[in-house]
Structure formats: structure tokens, C-alpha cells
């Protein structure tokens, strides 16, 4: 899911998505403001993990895949 807007936050869409996955990865180019909201909406006790960068560089696919591997193991 790609968030196009943060206000209003798409709570129903996020809840629906969380109901159909085994884990959620929230990549953010900040210290993790969105992940807190996603965790609050997590009624399914699935892992919600963040991938964050604050150094001005983009998050790489390898960083996201590495975080996914943590969930799988």
C-alpha cells in the first residue's frame, strides 16, 4: 500500500490490509511517525516493523528485504 495522503489517515484501508497479511513493513524517511498509527490500528497482533532513514538517502529494496527476512526467521 502506498499512502498518498496522511490526513485524513486511511484507517479503514490500513485495517483491511492488516487483516490480510502476516506482517507489515512501514518504510519511512523519518524517525517513524506513520508506524505508530499503523500499530494503533493493528487489531490482528501481526508484526509491524519499520525501516527508517534520516540521513537524506533513500531506503533501498535490499533494506526492506532484509527487514522482511527478520519476520520470516
NORFENZI-V441494 format. One record per residue. N is the residue number from 0. RES is the residue in one small letter. PHI is phi in whole degrees, -180 to 180 (999 if undefined). Layout:
[[N;RES;PHI] [N;RES;PHI]]
This chain:
[[0;x;999] [1;x;-114] [2;x;-79] [3;x;-96] [4;x;-146] [5;x;-104] [6;x;-138] [7;x;-73] [8;x;-69] [9;x;-77] [10;x;-58] [11;x;-62] [12;x;-66] [13;x;-67] [14;x;-60] [15;x;-61] [16;x;-64] [17;x;-62] [18;x;-72] [19;x;-120] [20;x;-129] [21;x;-91] [22;x;-162] [23;x;-128] [24;x;-111] [25;x;-118] [26;x;-79] [27;x;-142] [28;x;-93] [29;x;-164] [30;x;-86] [31;x;108] [32;x;-74] [33;x;-75] [34;x;-61] [35;x;-62] [36;x;-67] [37;x;-62] [38;x;-63] [39;x;-65] [40;x;-87] [41;x;-80] [42;x;-86] [43;x;-113] [44;x;58] [45;x;-88] [46;x;-66] [47;x;-121] [48;x;-117] [49;x;-105] [50;x;-127] [51;x;-123] [52;x;-140] [53;x;-133] [54;x;-102] [55;x;88] [56;x;-95] [57;x;-80] [58;x;-74] [59;x;-90] [60;x;-57] [61;x;-63] [62;x;-66] [63;x;-68] [64;x;-63] [65;x;-63] [66;x;-67] [67;x;-63] [68;x;-62] [69;x;-61] [70;x;-71] [71;x;-71] [72;x;-92]]
